Amino acid sequence: MAKLEHYIPVGQSQLRCGYTTGSCAAAAARGAAERLLGGAWPPAVRLETPAGIPITADLLETAAGSGWASCAVEKDGGDDPDVTDGTLVYARVEKTETPGVTIDGGEGVGRVTKPGLDQPVGAAAINSTPRRMIREQLEAAMAQHHYTGGLAVMISVPAGIELAKRTFNPRLGIVGGISVLGTSGIVRPMSESALIESNRLEMSTVRARGARHILVTPGNYGEDFSRDVLGLDLRDWALCSNYVGDAIDCAVGLGFESFLLVGHLGKLVKVAGGAMNTHSKTADGRRETLAAHTALQGGGRELVRAVFESPTTDRAVELLDAAGLREPVMASVAAALDENLKHRAGEGMQIEAVFFSNQFGILGRTPGADRLLALHRAAR
């Protein structure tokens, strides 16, 4: 198996990255398409991930017949403790008479049964970025071999039926297997103590440049939203991953005057509920917190239950929107978030937050957030 030799500094260590199930699916699909359209198996498949980091994947379990080809790629989790590490992700590609590319999930890939997820009800739980990667690889193979017909690819993960029991998929309404995931195509290691130290070093670097005000996001969604939607300058920015409380403590200790936290509702609603470590293995409480604030704002029993049973926060917001309660509930969440952040930070640092969803945009902000937003825009 070809291991990804890409390392990132995490604390005082260099930890090896891996690649996502989405990258595995895209690489397997390209390998099968090359055999189907070109007549020979490539020794390996090289592709560029959305993160800009190339991966090279060996092809395993190869098979082919009249009008089809199939192979697998082994998931490389790197130094991350990933339940899918070493799992085989298969792609079977067939020729079709209808032009274009169709993508579906087979054995061990879950099916969506509740609204509000990345894919519609009834679809295979292959998220948008992996679908785009698979499509791009098949279209590249079609262009390379001057093929004008259509291709249908079936992604399967036979071990996914058992692996799904160790994930949140059953609760989310994804049945029958795992989800094929990955927004960057790359798995970044998640050693807790090392990540906290890495975040501290990143914030220390920002402070050492003379910055007095810091912008913090839990991850890529917050980073992209801050830059692309809010128009913020990222020069005085740092990641906190799931460790919101540790990041606040660090910022206070470093002497920052202000701390602006920008994150997805799915993360920051946990902080509104009092969780300062938002990792799903440590704390969740999203549905409980949203249901409680719905009740506080006059939501009826049926709405509270529907919010509580929503598979995602986006779905919960859809329900609140339809009931005319989105604005008051989000304001209530913002007030709780403000209280918890200020309690953790104490009197020595102004701390504010903005939370959003990819579907609805900005959903709420704490009372002083506009001032800090203006500060980070002014730095451009």
BADOFI-666011 format. One record per residue: x, y, z of N, C-alpha, C, O, CB in turn. Coordinates in steps of 0.05 Angstrom, whole numbers, plus 5000, padded with zeros to 4 digits. Glycine has a CB too. Layout:
XYZXYZXYZXYZXYZ
...
//
This chain:
501749765000500050005000501750255000503650275016498150005024
501150434982502650694981501750875004499350945005502250824953
503550945022502851125044503351415035505151475020504551055068
501651595044501951875038504251985056504051975080499252025043
506252085043508552195057508252495059509952645048511152115044
506252585073505752875078505452905108503652785120503352985062
507053075120507053105149506453395156506953585142509853035160
505153425179504553695190505653705218505553515233501553755189
506553945226507453975254505053995273503354165269509254225257
505053815292502853825312504253815340505353605348500853575309
504354045353505854065377508854045370509854185352505053855397
510253865384513053835378513553585360515853505357514553795405
511453475349511753245332511053305303509753505297509953025343
511953135286511153135258509352895253510252665254513653135238
506752945248504852725245504152695216503852895201502352775262
503852445207503352385179500352405173498652305187504352105172
499752545151496952565142496152315127497952155119496552815124
493652275123492652055107490752175086490752415080491151855124
489151995073487152095054484451975060484151765071487952035026
482352135052479652075060478451845044479551755024477952325057
476151755054474651555038473851665011473651524992472151455054
473351925010472652054985474952044965474451984941471852344989
477352084974479752064957480051774948480751724925482252154972
479551584966479751294958477751234936478451094917479351114983
475351324940473251274920473951384893473551264872470551374929
475051634893475751764868478051624854478051594830476452054873
480051534870482351394858481551124847482351044826484551364879
479850974862478850714853477250754827477450594808477250574874
475550954826473951004802475751064778475150964756471951234807
477851224782479651284760481051034750481350984726481651494768
481950864769483350624762481550434746482450324725484350474786
479050394755477250224740476550334713476350184693474650184756
476250604711475650724685478050694665477550654642475051024689
480450714676482750674658482850394647483450354623485450734674
482250194663482149924653479849884633480249754612481849724676
477550004639475249964622475550104595474849994574472750074636
476650344595476850504570479550464556479650494532476450794577
481650404571484350384559485350094556487250054542486250534575
483949904569484749624565486949524584487549284582485549584538
488049694601490249604618489949744645489049964647492949664605
490749594666490749714693493249884696495449794690490649494715
492950134706495250294712496650184737495250064754494450594716
499250214740500550114764499550244790499550124811503550154762
498650494787497550634810496050874799496250944775499750724831
494451014816493051254807494051484824494151474848489951214811
494751704810495551944823493452164818492652204796498352044813
492552284840490552504836491252734855492552694876487752404841
490252964848490553204864488153234882485853234872491053464846
488553264908486253294926485453594927486953764918487053204955
483053644936482153924939484054094956484154334953479353944950
485553964974487454104991489954184976491654324987488153945015
490154094951492554154935494853954940497053994930493454424941
494353744956496353544962495853304945493753184947496353474992
497753224928497352984911497552724927499152714946499352984888
496052524919496252264931496752054908495852094886493752184948
498051844915498451624896497351374910498251294931501451584889
495451244897494051014909494450764893494150764868491051074912
495250544906495450284893492650174889490850224904497150094910
492350014867489849894861489849604870491749454863489249914830
487849524885487649254896485049124886483249254876487749264926
484948854889482548704883481448764855479048794851480348764904
483248784835482448854808480948634795481548394798484848934791
478848704779477248514764475948664741475448904743475048374782
475448524719474248644696472748444679473348204680476348784678
470748534665469148364647468148534624469148754619466848234662
466248424609465148564586463648814595461448794607463348374570
464749044589463349294595463649394623462249584631460549274588
465349274639465749364667468549304677469949134667463649234685
469249454698471849404712471449494741469949684747474149554699
472849364759472649414787475249394801476949224794470549234800
475749564821478149544837477649684864475549804868480649674823
479649664882479349784909481849944915484049894904478849564930
481550134933483750284944483550264975481350284986483750584935
485750214988485750185017485950455030487750625023488150015026
484150505049484150765063486650795081487350615096481650785081
487951025078490351095094489651315113489251545105492751175075
489351245138488551445158490951605169490451785185487251315181
493351555160495651695170495951645200495451425209495451995165
496751845215497051825244494551895259494551925283499351995254
492351915245489751975257488451715266488451525251487952135238
487351715291485851465300483151445286481151525298485551465331
483151345262480751345245479651065243481150875237481451455217
477051025248475850765248475950635220475850385218473050775257
476150795199476250685172479050625162479350535139474850875153
481150675178483850625169484150335160483450155175485850705191
485250295137485750025127483349905113483549675102486549855149
481150045112478749935099478949955069480050155058476250095108
477949755054477949765025475449905015473149845022478049485014
475950104997473750254984473750164954475750204940474150564987
471550054945471349944918469950134899468150284907470049674918
470650124874469150264853468850064830470749954820470650524843
466350034821465749874797464650064776462650204781463649644803
465950084753465250264732464250114708465449914699467650444724
461950194698460650064675460150274653459550504659458049924683
460150184628459350354606456350364605454950164610460550244579
455350604597452450634594451950774567453750914556451250794617
449550754557448850884532448251174536448551334517446450744519
447451254560446851534565449351684571450851604589444851554589
449951894557452452044562452552154590450452194603452652274542
454952204599455352324626456152114647456651884640452852464635
456152204672457052034694454852014715453752224723459652154707
454251774724452451734746453951594768455651424764449951574737
453251674793454651574817452651464837450651594842456451804830
453251224847451451114867453050954887455450914883449250934854
451750884909453050724930452050444931449650394927452750864957
453850264937453149984939453449884967452950024987454749814920
454349634970454549504996456349665015458549745008455749224993
455349715039456849845059456950145058458150275075459649745058
455650265038455350555036452550625045450550515034455950665007
452250795064449650855076447750995056448551105036449951015100
445150975064443051125049441851335067441351285091440850925039
441251565056440151785071437151735074435651695055440652055057
436151745099433251705104431951945117429451945120432951465122
433452155124432352395136433252635121435552645111433152415166
431552845118432353085105434353245122434453215146429953255098
435853425108437653605122440553525121442253675131436853625150
441253305108443953215105445153325079443753455064444252905106
447653255074448953355050447653255024447653395004451953265050
446453015025445152895002442152865008441352845032446352624995
440452854988437552834992436752555002438252364999436052904967
434352545013433252285022433252094999432352154977430452325034
434151845004434251634984436951614970437451404958432151684964
438551814972441151804958443251654975442951634999442152094952
445251564961447551444975448951664991449151894982449451304956
450051595014451351785031454251835022456151785036451351695061
454451924997456952014985456852314983455352414967457551874957
458352454999458052745001458952894977460052774958459552845025
458353154976458653314952461553324942461953284918457753594957
463453364959466253384950467253114939468353114917468153464973
466752884952467552634939466152584913467352474894466952404958
463552664911462152634885463552794863463852704841459252714888
464353034870465653204850468353074842469053074819466053484861
469852974862472452854856472052604838473652574819473852774882
470152444844469652204828468852284799469952174780467352034840
467052474797466252564770468552674754468852614731464052784773
470252834767472552954753474452744744475552764722474053154772
474952534760476752324752475652164728477052094710477352134775
473052104729471851954707471752124681472252024659468951864714
471152384684471152554660473952584648474252594624470052824667
475952584665478752604655479452344640480752364619480652644678
478652114650479151864636477651854610478751764590478351624654
475251944609473651944585474952124564475052054540470752044591
475852364572477252544553479852424543480452444519477752814566
481352304561483952184554483651964533485251944515485352074578
481451814535481051584516479051644495478151464481480251334532
478251894492476351984471473751824471472751744450477751964443
472851774495470351624499467951814501468051994518470551434523
465951774485463651964485461151844497459051984498463152054457
461251594506458851474519458651564548459851754556458951174517
457151414563456851474592458151264609458851044601453951494599
458551344635459751164654458051174680457151384689462651234660
457550934691456150914717458150794737459350584731453550744715
458450924760460350814780458750744805457150904815462651014786
459450514816458250424842460450414862462350254859456750144838
460250574884462250574905461150384927458850414936462750864916
462850204936462050034958464350004978466650024972461249754947
463549955003465449915025464349685042462949725062465850175043
464949435034463649205048463949215078462049125092464848955037
466149305088466549325117464849545130464649555154469449365124
463649715113462249945124459749875139458850035156461450125101
458549645134456149565149456749545179455249645195455049295139
458949425186459749405214460949665225460449745247461749175218
462649795208463850045217461850255224462250415242465750145195
459550255210457550465214456450455243455550665253455250435194
456550225255455550205283457250355302456450415325455449905291
459750435294461550585311461550875304463251025314464350475309
459650965288459351245280456651355289455051205300459751275249
456251605282453651735288451551685266449351775267453952035292
452351535245450551495222447751395229445751505220451851315203
447451195246444751105252443051325264440651335258444850865272
444151485282442651705294442051925274439952055276444251815317
443751965254443352165234441252075213440352245197445952235220
440551825213438651725193440051635168438851625147436751945186
442551555171444051425149444251135155445551055174446851555145
442850965139442650685145444150515125444450575102439650595146
445250285135446350085118449350115113450549955098445050095092
450650315125453550335121454650605129453250765142454150285092
457150655121458450905128457951115107456651065086461550855130
458751355112458751575093461451595080463451545092457851845107
461451675054463951725040464352025042462852185030463851625009
466452105056466752385065469352505056471052385043466552395095
469652765063472152905059471753165044471053155020474152735045
472253395057472153645043474753725031474853885012471153865062
476953625041479653695031480953465017482953495003481353795053
479953215021481252985009483452875027484452655021482253044982
484153025047486452945064485452915093483853075103488653155062
486552715107486052675135488352795151490652715147485652375142
487752985168489753115184489752985212487552955224489353425186
492052915223492152775249490852935271490953175271495052715256
489552785290488052915311488952815339487352715354485052865307
491552845345492452785372491653025390492553255385495552735372
490152975411488953195426491053375439490953615434487153085448
492853265454494853425468496653575447497353805451496553265487
497353435426499053555406497553775391498753985384500053345386
495053725385493453935371493154185388493354405378490753825363
492554155414492354375431494954535432494954785431491554285460
497154395433499754525433500254665407501354895406502054325439
499554535385499854665358498154915356499155115346499054465336
495754905366494055145366495255365383495155605375491155075376
496355295405497655495423500055625409500355865410498555365449
501655465395503955575381503055755358504255965353505655345369
500855685344499855845323498956115334499456325322497555705308
497456115356496556365368498856525378498856775377494556305391
500956395389503256535399504656675376505756905379505256345412
504756555352505956675329504556925321505757135314506056485306
501856915321500257155315500757375335501057605327497157085315
500957305360501457515381504257625378504657865382501057395409
506157455371508957555368509257755346511157915346510757315364
507457745326507557945305506458215314506458415298506057845281
505558235338504458485348501458505347500358715354505658705333
500058295338497158305336495958325364496758185382496058065321
493858485367492458515393489658385391488458345412492258805401
488658335367486058225363486257975346487557985325484058445350
485057755355485357505340482657405331480657415345486757295358
482657295306480457155294480956855297483056765289479957245264
478956705307479356425311476956275299474656355302479556355342
477656055285475555875274476155585282478455515284475355905243
474055425286474555145293475854985270477354805275471955015301
475155055245476154905222475855035196475655285194474854635221
475754875174475754985147473155135141473355335127476054755127
470955045151468455185145468555475155467755655141466055035158
469455505180469655775191471655945177471256185173470255755220
473855825169475955965154474756065128475056305121478355785149
473555895113472455965087470256175090470156365074471355725072
468556145109466356335113467456605121466456815112464356235135
469456615138470656865147471857015123471457265121472856815168
473156875106474457005083472557065061472457295051476656825072
470856875053469256895029466657045033465657175015468756625017
465457015056462857135061463057385078461857595072460956925075
464557365100464857605118466957795108466958025117465557505146
468657715090470757895079472857975099473858195099469458145069
473557785117475557845138478357785129478857605112474857685163
480157935139483057885135483957655153483357655177484758145140
485357465141486157225157489057245167490157045177485856985140
490257485166493057505176493157455206495157345216494157775169
491157545221491157505250489157285257487357335274490557775264
489457065245487456845248488956595257491256545251486056785221
487456425272488556165281486255965283483956045287489956195309
486955715281485055495284484955415314486955435328485755255267
482655325323482455215350481554925350481454795371480655385367
480854815326479654545324477254525343475554705343481854335331
477154315359474954275377475454415404473654405422474353985381
477754525408478654605435478154905439480055065443481654545439
475654975440474855265443475855365470476955585471471855295440
475355225491476055315518479055355520479955555531475155125538
480655165511483555185512484555425496486455565504484854935502
483255475473484055705456483455965471485056155469482555695429
481155985484480556225499482556265522483556495526477656205511
483156055536485156075558487856175547489156345559485455805572
488656055525491156135513491156425505493156565510491755955488
489056515492488856795483489056985506490357195505486356845467
487656925528487757095552490657095562491657315569485856985574
491956865564494656855574496657005557498657105567495456565576
496157015531497957155513497457455512499057605500497757045485
495357545525494857825526493357945503493458185499497357965529
491857785488490157895467487958065479486958005500488957675449
487358285465485258465474482458365466480558415480485658745464
482358225444479758125435480057855420482257795411478358325417
477857715419477857445408475157415394473057425406478157215431
475257395367472857355351472757065341474456975327472757555327
470656925350470256645342468156625321465956715324469456475367
468856505298467056465276466856175270468856045264467956625250
464456065272464155775268461355695260459455855262464855625294
461155455250458655335242456855295266457755235288459055065227
454255325262452255285284452755015297452454995321449455305273
453254805281453654545292455854525313455654355331454254345270
457854695311459954705331459154895354459254815378462554805319
458355135347458055335368455555305385455455405407458055615356
453555155375451255095392452154915415450854925436449054955375
454254755412455254605434456454785455456054735479457454405424
457854995446458955185465456755335480456955395503460855385451
454555395465452255525477451055345499449955445518450155585456
451455085496450454895516452454845538451954685556449754635503
454754975537456754955558459154775553460854745570455454855582
459254655529461554485522463854645510463454775489460654255503
466154635522468454785512470354605497472354705485469954915535
469754345496471154165478468854045461467253885471472853935493
468854105435466554035419466853775403465153705386465954255399
468953625409469353365395466953185401466053165424472053235403
465953045381463652875384464052655404462152555416462852755357
466552575409467152365428466952475457466752325476469852235423
467152735459467152865485464452985492463452945515469253075487
463253125473460753255478459153285452460253315430461253535491
456553275455454853335432452753545442453453775445453453085420
450353465448448453645459447253845439445854025447449753795480
447853805413446653995393443653985394442354195396447753925365
442553745392439653725390438253805416436153935416438753445382
439553735439438353805465438354115468436454225478439953675487
440554235460440754535464438754675446437454855454443654625458
438654595420436754725402433854675410432154855408437254625373
433254435420430554375429429854545453427654645455430254075435
431754575471431254745495430655035488428855155499433554725515
432255145470431855425462429255455446428055665446434255525446
428555245431425955255417423655265437421755425433425655005399
423855115458421755115478421755385493419555495499422154885498
424055495498424255755512422955975496421956165507427155825518
422955945469421856155452418956095443417956215424423556195428
417655905457414855865453414155645433411855615425413656105444
416155485424415655265406413855055419414254995442418255145396
411954955404410154745414411554475417413754435408407754725397
410154295430411254025435412153885409414353775408409253855449
410553895388411253765363413653885351415353735341408853775344
413954145351416254275339418754215356420854155344415854575338
418554225382420854155399421853875394424253825392420154195429
419953685391420753415386422053385358423953245355418253225387
420853525338422053515311424853635310426553525297420153665291
425253855325427953965327429853775340432053735331427854235342
428953655362430553455377431353215359433553115362429053365402
429553135342430052905325431352965298431852785282427452755320
431953225294433253305268436053175266437553185285433453605266
436753065243439352945240441653145239443953075245439452775215
441053395231443153605229441953865240439553895241444153635200
443754045246442854315255441554465232439654615236445154475266
442454415207441154545184438254465182436554635176442654475158
437754215186434954115185433354245207430954325203434853815187
434454275231433054405253432454695246430254785252434754385279
434254825233433855105226431555125205429955305205436455235215
431554935187429354925167426654915181424755055173429654685148
426454745201423954715216423254975231420855055231424154485236
425255095243424755345257423955565238422155735244427255435273
425155565215424455765194421555735186420055935184426355735169
420755495181417955445173415955525195413655595189417555145166
416855505220415055565242415155865250413755955268415755395266
416856015236417156295242418656355268418456565279414456425245
420256155277421756185302424756195298426256195318421055965321
425656195274428556185270429956425283431956375298429256185240
429056665279430456895290430456895321432556935332429057145280
428156855334428356865364429956635375431256665396425556855375
429856395363431356165374434356215370435956165388430555905360
435156325347437956375342438956595361441256595370438456455313
437256795366437957005385438356895413440056975428435757225386
436656695421436856565447439456405449440756415469434456385452
440156265427442656115426444956305429446956255443442855955400
444856535414447056735415447456835443449656885452446456965396
445256885458445456985485446856785503448456855520442657055496
446156525500447456325517450356295509452056255526445956055513
450956305483453656285474455356525486457556485496453856295443
454156765485455556995495456156965525458357025534453757245491
454256865540454656825569456856625574458556675592452056725582
456956405560458956205565461756295556463656235570458255945551
461956425534464556525525465656735544468056725551464256645497
463956915553464957125571465657015599467457115612462857345574
464156815607464856685633467656555631469156575650462656465640
468256425608470856295606473056495603475256455614470856105581
472556715588474756905583475257095607477457195610474057075559
473257135624473557315646473457605637472457675616476157265660
474657785653474458075648476658185631476558415622474358215674
478758025626481158145614481158155583482958275572483457985622
479158035570479158025540476358035530474557895540480657775530
475858205510473258205497473057955479474857895464472758465480
470857815482470457575465467657585453465657625467470857315482
467457535427464957535413464957305393466957175388464557815398
462557255381462357025363460257085342458357235345461656775378
460656955319458756945297458456655289460356505286459757115272
455856565286455456295277453656295252452056475248454156125300
454056085236452856085210452255795202452955605216454656215189
450855765179450755505166451255555136450755775126447955365171
452155345123452655375094450055415079450055545057454155125083
447855315089445255345076444055615081442855735062443455125085
444255725105442755965112444456215116443456435119441255915137
447156185115448856405120449056475150448756305166447956655104
449356735156449556815184446956765198444856835189450357115186
447156625221444756555237444656725262442456775272444756265243
446856805273446856955298449557065305451556975294445856785320
449657255323452157375332451757475360449457545368453057595313
453857495375453757605402453657915400454358025379456157515419
452958055422452358335420454658515409454158705395451658435446
457158445416459358615408460858515383462958615376461358645430
459658325369461058195346461558395324463658375310459457965336
459758585319460058765296462558935299463958985279457658945294
463259015323465659175328468159015320469959115307465859265357
468258755328470558595322470658525292472858505280470558345338
468358485280468258435251469558675236471058645217465458385241
468858915245469859155232472959175236474359265218468559405244
473859095259476759095264478258915245480358995234477359015293
477258675241478558485223478158555194479858475177477558205229
476058695187475858795160477659035155478859065134472958875154
477959195175479659435173482559365169484159525159479359605197
483359125177486159035174486858975145489258925140486658805192
484958965127485558885100487259095086487959055062482958845084
//
